[in-house]
Amino acid sequence: MQHATAASVLGNFDDASFDYFGVHSRFFKRDDKFFVETDGPDGKLATFEVKYTFGIDPLQQYLIEFPDGRVQALSIAWDSRPKNQGGQHWFHLYPNEEIKHDDVLHWTRLNQNWNFMCAECHSTGVQKNYEAANDRFHTTWTEISVGCEACHGKGSRHVDWAHNQRSWFGKDDDPRKGLAVFLNERDGVTWHPDPKTGNPQRSIAAAVTRREVETCGLCHARRGEFSEDWVPGQPLSDTHVVSLLARGLYHADGQMRDEVYNYSPFKQSKMFAAGVTCSDCHEPHAAKLRAPGNGVCLQCHASDKYEIASHNRHEGVTPAVTCASCHMPVSTYMVVDKRHDHSLRIPRPDLSAKLGTPNACNNCHTDKSAQWAADTIERWHGPVRKGFQNYAEAFQASWTDRSDAAALLAVVAASPTAPAIARASALSELHSRVSPANIELARKGLADPDPMVRVAALDMLDGLPGDRIWPLVSPLLSDSSRGVRIRAVSVLAAVPAASQPASDRAAFERASAEFVAAQRLNADRPEARSALGNFYARRGLTTDAESEYKAALRLSPQYTPAAINLADLYRQLGRDGEGESVLRTAITSSRQDGGLHHALGLTLIRQKRPNDALSEFQTASELEPDRSRYAYVYAVALHSSGRVGESIEVLKTNLVRHPDDRDSLSALVTFSRDSGNIGAALEYAERLSRLLPNDRELNHLTDDLRARLK
């Protein structure tokens, strides 16, 4: 980030123009200042001064400051690549969809806000300073761009040390050079080949959480900040929520899908498990690789084993196939920004054929099928696949609601060789599948040395009765990691103070204060206001909860969870009429959200307006067919209104998409039996029995249906 000057601005501001879905934007200079005429927050053309530049290569964005302290990132960016590489022109970051002025992705809206979205990583010593009462920012920094203190902490002692080196009266021999954080984990480390495998081994075992990786992760992770007290080298989970391997962000095998950066992909890698750290490959001060091309890998991996035709199978290919081509495939973000996947994985076209995940082979061989690539790999290397990241099927099963999802996730969560982030993700995915059979996984996760795993174990337990899990969770109210403490208190929030053991109350109150402070830091975001509303609601502080939900909706009328949560709060208070009003207002801003229509349908049912509710349930199921619950509720509503045939058809269609949906199968058993179709009822009962083999009541019902059919 830099001030906008003739030296820093790369884009063409010589009265250049750019057209985007009917909006004609113009870039020009006046009195040595830079301006853009484009659509503003009301959708009308207006002129804005560019105050700062953002980035250099391969693109540069421009920041515009508003009177309330907001700094917003313009979505029209400059392609700074050379012309012969397709650069030197203006382009829009969302070229294929029209982003209007009322969309959260519009450059004037929440998700293009520098103060929250960008500042922490692109400047040094940032203090957001959001003033919630007046909805204003007073954001400050110690350095406008990324400086030494971003990675090494406060530098005054280092400056003193440097001055001391010039002293005539004896030099300061501090081995840390006065640095607050000394990233020296590579000192004294050597890599030598394992005599059995030929693969390199680290001479010193690496720590579970490593100062350098955590420091780089601050800006190279998909994460959300909840405290500005981060110190370089400390675990990122102490001050940030790190995104797990979640649907939409990652492919099922852990390859990056959305813009997730490098931290979590790298922590999945065999390299990380072996002890490799960021600066083994990257020279941090020059921002370059340690060696050109394959040289960075051949620092450790023997060239006579890996840089040969029998390994890469692409000898003589132009352009040359590199290690990164196969093991670090590229995805493009922000239209022109190519980034390598740092999970450093063995290509698995066999998984692509089975699960639809991408693979490096077909990234190049686009004219061939994944099965062709899988067959080729098998011909070269035999039928056994030895990939390190062996959890694709478990996450795919979870994301598609397969009946074996819990069992597969349990294997990942319990695996001593699975990366910590994969184990954490599996625990989090088990949240909706907690059972006596897997509760021990959560117990072990709560004691894991990696705070990310401890947080995920708490995710798994969230929603269980607080009084039952208090003995399990309450010790984590005093955990060494703030991220663990605030997650623990949110899990236990519904337990009244009178029901808490006296010895735990002080820790609960301290963690509660930390949770509230974490949300207050992000009071400019509807997510934080809604999370605080949920916390207050669970604590029984309904007035405070209502205030937070309303604040979230003022910040973003499109933030549907706040509307749904507020309507549910009104349900608890017997104010369903107000809940209906909230949901209908939200629908005008977010018509395509099935959750709003589903919630409205439930509200109308409580008001004894089943015909109106039926329409909302139908809309919800049509908008989000992947949500099996919506189709099930719609079918039950149809059945209640006497439209039995339609109800059964809706359930059948739902089973095509979700063949293991127990609610739909159970309803089909009952509806088919009651309509006289005993054969169909038995078929569905037998399918359900295969999913619930130990359900005595279901087994009795199945036997009864068999008897009736005879």
Residue pairs with C-beta under 8 A, 6 or more apart in sequence:
1 52
1 53
1 54
1 63
1 122
1 123
1 144
1 145
2 8
2 52
2 53
2 144
2 145
3 51
3 52
3 53
3 144
4 33
4 34
4 50
4 51
4 52
4 53
4 62
6 32
8 53
9 34
9 50
9 53
9 60
9 62
10 53
10 56
10 60
10 78
10 80
11 27
11 60
11 62
11 78
11 90
12 27
12 78
12 88
12 90
13 27
13 28
13 29
13 34
13 35
14 27
14 28
14 29
15 26
15 27
15 28
16 26
16 27
16 28
16 90
17 24
17 25
17 26
17 27
18 24
18 25
18 27
18 76
18 90
18 91
18 92
19 25
20 76
20 92
21 98
23 38
23 39
23 45
24 45
25 36
25 37
25 38
25 39
25 76
25 90
26 36
26 37
26 38
27 34
27 35
27 36
27 90
28 34
28 35
28 36
28 37
29 35
33 49
33 50
34 49
34 50
34 62
35 47
35 48
35 49
35 50
36 47
36 48
36 50
36 62
36 64
36 74
36 76
37 45
37 46
37 47
37 48
38 45
38 46
38 48
38 74
38 76
38 107
39 45
39 46
39 101
40 46
40 48
40 101
40 108
41 101
41 106
41 108
41 109
42 101
43 100
43 101
43 102
48 64
49 64
49 65
50 62
50 63
50 64
50 74
51 63
51 64
51 65
51 71
52 62
52 63
52 65
52 71
52 144
53 60
53 61
53 62
53 63
54 60
54 61
54 62
54 63
54 73
54 114
54 118
54 122
55 61
56 80
57 80
57 81
58 79
58 80
58 81
58 87
58 336
58 337
58 338
59 77
59 78
59 79
59 80
59 334
59 335
59 336
59 337
60 77
60 78
60 80
61 73
61 74
61 77
61 78
62 73
62 74
62 77
62 78
63 71
63 72
63 73
63 74
63 114
64 71
64 72
64 74
64 107
65 71
66 72
68 135
68 136
68 137
69 115
69 136
69 137
69 138
69 139
70 113
70 114
70 115
70 137
71 113
71 114
71 115
71 119
71 137
71 139
72 107
72 108
72 112
72 113
72 114
73 107
73 112
73 113
73 114
73 117
73 118
74 107
74 112
75 92
75 93
75 94
75 99
75 105
75 106
75 107
75 112
76 90
76 91
76 92
76 93
76 107
77 90
77 91
77 92
77 93
77 334
77 335
78 89
78 90
79 86
79 87
79 88
79 89
79 90
79 91
79 335
79 336
80 87
80 88
81 87
81 88
81 336
82 88
86 336
87 336
91 335
91 336
92 335
93 334
93 335
94 105
95 335
99 105
99 106
100 106
101 108
102 109
102 589
103 109
104 110
104 111
104 556
104 558
105 111
105 112
106 112
110 116
110 525
110 526
110 555
110 556
111 117
113 524
115 128
115 130
115 137
115 139
115 524
116 128
116 522
116 524
116 525
119 126
119 128
119 139
119 141
120 126
120 218
120 219
120 225
121 146
121 218
121 219
122 145
122 146
123 141
123 143
123 144
123 145
123 146
124 141
124 142
124 143
124 145
124 146
124 147
124 149
124 150
125 140
125 141
125 142
125 143
125 149
125 150
126 139
126 140
126 141
126 228
127 139
127 140
127 141
127 228
128 137
128 139
128 228
128 521
128 524
129 137
129 138
129 139
129 140
130 136
130 137
130 139
130 521
130 522
130 523
130 524
131 137
131 138
132 520
132 523
132 524
132 551
135 524
137 524
142 149
143 149
143 150
146 219
148 155
148 158
149 155
150 218
150 219
150 232
151 181
151 183
151 215
151 232
151 284
152 158
152 179
152 180
152 181
152 182
152 183
152 232
153 179
153 180
153 181
153 231
153 232
153 233
154 180
155 178
155 179
155 180
157 178
157 179
157 180
158 177
158 178
158 179
158 180
159 178
160 172
160 178
161 172
161 174
161 177
161 178
162 177
162 178
164 171
164 172
165 171
165 172
172 178
175 182
176 182
180 231
180 232
181 211
181 215
181 231
181 232
181 233
183 211
183 212
183 215
183 232
183 233
183 279
185 206
185 207
185 210
185 211
185 212
185 277
186 212
186 277
186 279
186 280
188 203
188 204
189 202
189 203
189 204
189 275
190 202
190 203
191 200
191 201
191 202
191 203
191 299
191 300
192 200
192 201
192 203
193 199
193 200
193 201
193 302
194 200
194 201
198 302
198 305
199 301
200 274
200 300
200 301
201 274
202 274
202 275
202 276
204 275
205 275
206 274
206 275
206 277
208 420
208 449
208 450
209 235
209 449
209 450
209 451
210 277
211 232
211 233
211 234
212 233
212 277
212 278
212 279
213 263
213 266
213 267
213 272
213 277
213 278
214 233
214 234
214 235
214 236
215 232
215 233
216 262
216 263
216 278
216 284
217 223
217 236
217 242
217 263
218 230
218 232
218 236
218 240
219 261
220 261
220 262
220 263
221 236
221 240
221 242
221 243
221 260
221 261
221 262
221 263
221 264
222 242
222 243
222 249
222 258
222 259
222 260
222 261
222 263
222 264
223 236
223 240
223 241
223 242
223 243
223 263
224 240
224 241
224 522
225 239
225 240
225 521
225 522
226 239
226 240
226 241
226 482
226 483
226 486
226 518
226 519
226 521
226 522
227 238
227 239
227 240
227 482
227 517
227 518
227 521
228 239
228 521
229 239
230 236
230 238
230 239
230 240
235 451
235 481
236 242
236 263
237 451
237 452
237 455
237 481
237 483
237 484
238 451
238 481
238 482
238 483
239 482
239 483
240 483
241 455
241 483
242 263
242 264
242 452
243 249
243 260
243 264
244 264
244 421
244 424
244 425
244 428
244 452
244 456
245 254
245 264
245 268
245 395
245 421
245 422
245 425
246 425
246 428
247 395
247 399
248 257
248 258
249 256
249 257
249 258
249 260
250 256
250 257
250 258
250 260
250 395
251 257
251 357
251 358
251 392
252 355
252 357
252 392
252 393
252 395
252 396
252 399
253 345
253 348
253 351
253 355
253 357
253 389
253 391
253 392
253 395
254 265
254 268
254 343
254 345
254 389
254 391
254 392
254 395
254 422
255 265
255 329
255 341
255 343
255 345
255 357
255 358
256 265
256 331
256 339
256 341
256 343
259 333
259 334
261 339
262 339
262 342
264 421
265 341
265 342
265 343
266 272
266 278
266 342
266 343
266 344
267 419
267 420
267 421
268 343
268 345
268 389
268 419
268 421
268 422
269 276
269 342
269 343
269 344
269 345
269 388
269 419
270 344
270 388
271 344
272 419
273 388
273 419
276 300
278 284
280 290
280 299
280 300
281 289
281 290
281 296
282 288
282 289
282 290
283 289
283 290
289 295
289 296
290 296
290 299
291 298
291 299
293 322
294 303
294 307
294 322
294 323
297 306
297 323
298 306
298 307
301 323
305 311
306 312
306 323
309 315
312 321
312 326
313 380
314 320
314 321
324 340
325 360
325 364
326 347
326 360
326 361
327 344
327 345
327 346
327 347
327 360
328 340
328 341
328 342
328 344
329 340
329 341
329 358
329 359
329 360
329 363
330 338
330 339
330 340
330 341
330 363
331 338
331 339
331 341
332 338
332 339
333 339
343 389
345 387
345 388
345 389
346 385
346 386
346 387
346 388
347 359
347 360
347 361
347 373
347 377
348 357
348 359
348 385
348 387
348 392
349 359
349 361
349 362
349 370
349 371
349 373
349 374
349 376
349 377
350 370
350 374
350 377
350 378
350 385
351 357
351 359
351 392
352 358
352 359
352 362
352 370
352 373
352 374
353 369
353 370
353 371
353 374
354 393
355 392
355 393
355 396
357 392
359 370
359 373
361 370
361 373
361 376
361 377
362 368
362 369
362 370
362 373
365 372
365 373
389 419
389 422
390 418
391 412
391 418
391 422
391 425
391 426
393 408
394 405
394 408
394 409
394 411
394 412
394 426
394 429
395 409
395 425
395 426
395 429
396 402
397 404
397 405
397 408
397 409
398 405
398 408
398 409
398 429
400 658
401 628
401 658
401 660
401 661
402 660
403 660
403 690
403 691
405 429
405 433
406 430
406 433
406 435
406 437
406 438
409 426
409 429
409 430
409 433
410 426
410 430
410 437
410 438
410 441
412 418
412 422
412 423
412 425
412 426
413 423
413 426
413 427
413 430
413 438
413 441
413 445
414 441
414 444
415 422
415 423
418 426
420 448
420 450
420 452
420 453
421 452
423 445
423 448
423 453
423 456
424 445
424 450
424 452
424 453
424 455
424 456
425 456
427 441
427 442
427 445
427 453
427 456
427 457
427 459
427 460
428 456
428 459
428 460
430 438
430 441
430 442
430 460
431 459
431 460
431 462
431 463
434 442
434 460
434 461
434 464
441 457
441 460
442 457
442 460
442 461
442 472
443 457
443 472
444 457
445 453
445 454
445 456
445 457
445 460
446 454
446 457
446 458
446 472
446 473
446 475
446 476
447 454
448 454
448 457
451 479
451 480
451 481
451 483
451 484
454 476
454 479
454 481
454 484
455 481
455 483
455 484
455 487
458 473
458 476
458 484
458 487
458 488
458 491
459 487
461 469
461 472
461 473
461 491
462 490
462 491
466 491
466 492
466 493
466 494
466 495
467 495
467 499
469 491
469 492
470 492
470 495
470 500
470 501
470 504
473 488
473 491
473 492
474 488
474 492
474 501
474 504
474 507
474 508
476 484
476 485
476 487
476 488
477 485
477 488
477 489
477 492
477 504
477 507
477 508
477 510
477 511
478 485
478 507
478 511
479 485
479 488
482 514
485 510
485 511
485 514
486 511
486 514
486 515
486 518
488 511
489 508
489 511
489 512
489 514
489 515
490 515
490 531
490 534
490 535
492 508
493 512
493 535
493 538
493 539
494 538
494 539
496 540
497 505
497 508
500 508
515 535
516 532
516 535
518 528
519 528
519 529
519 531
519 532
519 535
520 528
520 532
521 528
522 528
523 529
523 551
524 555
525 555
526 552
526 553
526 555
526 556
526 559
526 562
527 552
527 559
527 561
529 548
529 549
529 551
529 552
529 555
529 562
530 548
530 549
530 552
530 559
530 561
530 562
530 565
532 548
533 544
533 545
533 546
533 547
533 548
533 549
533 552
533 562
533 565
533 566
533 569
534 545
534 565
536 542
536 544
536 545
536 548
537 545
537 565
537 569
537 572
542 569
542 572
542 573
545 569
546 566
546 569
549 562
549 563
549 565
549 566
549 569
550 566
552 559
552 562
553 559
553 562
553 563
553 566
553 582
553 586
556 562
557 585
557 586
557 589
557 590
558 586
558 589
558 590
560 586
560 590
560 593
560 595
560 596
561 595
563 582
563 583
563 585
563 586
563 596
563 599
564 583
564 595
564 596
564 599
566 579
566 582
567 579
567 580
567 582
567 583
567 599
567 600
567 603
568 579
568 599
569 579
570 576
570 578
570 579
570 582
571 579
571 603
571 606
576 603
576 606
576 607
577 607
579 603
580 600
580 603
580 604
580 607
583 596
583 599
583 600
583 603
584 600
586 593
586 596
587 593
587 596
587 597
587 600
590 596
592 623
593 623
594 619
594 620
594 621
594 622
594 623
594 624
594 627
594 630
595 620
595 624
597 616
597 617
597 619
597 620
597 623
598 616
598 617
598 620
598 627
598 629
598 630
598 633
600 613
600 616
601 613
601 614
601 615
601 616
601 617
601 620
601 633
601 637
602 613
602 633
604 610
604 612
604 613
604 616
605 613
605 637
610 637
610 640
610 641
611 641
613 637
614 634
614 637
614 638
614 641
617 630
617 633
617 634
617 637
618 634
620 627
620 630
620 633
620 634
621 627
621 630
621 631
621 633
621 634
621 650
624 630
625 631
625 657
626 657
628 654
628 657
628 658
628 661
628 663
628 664
629 663
631 650
631 651
631 653
631 654
631 657
631 664
632 651
632 654
632 661
632 663
632 664
632 667
634 650
635 647
635 648
635 650
635 651
635 654
635 664
635 667
636 647
636 667
638 644
638 646
638 647
638 650
639 647
639 667
639 671
644 671
644 675
647 667
647 671
648 668
648 671
648 672
648 675
651 664
651 667
651 668
651 671
652 668
654 661
654 664
655 661
655 664
655 665
655 668
658 664
660 691
662 688
662 691
662 692
665 684
665 687
665 688
665 691
666 688
668 680
668 681
668 684
669 681
669 684
669 685
669 688
669 701
669 705
670 681
672 678
672 680
672 681
672 684
673 681
673 705
678 705
678 708
678 709
679 709
681 705
682 702
682 705
682 706
682 709
685 698
685 701
685 702
685 705
686 702
688 698
689 695
689 698
689 699
689 702
692 698
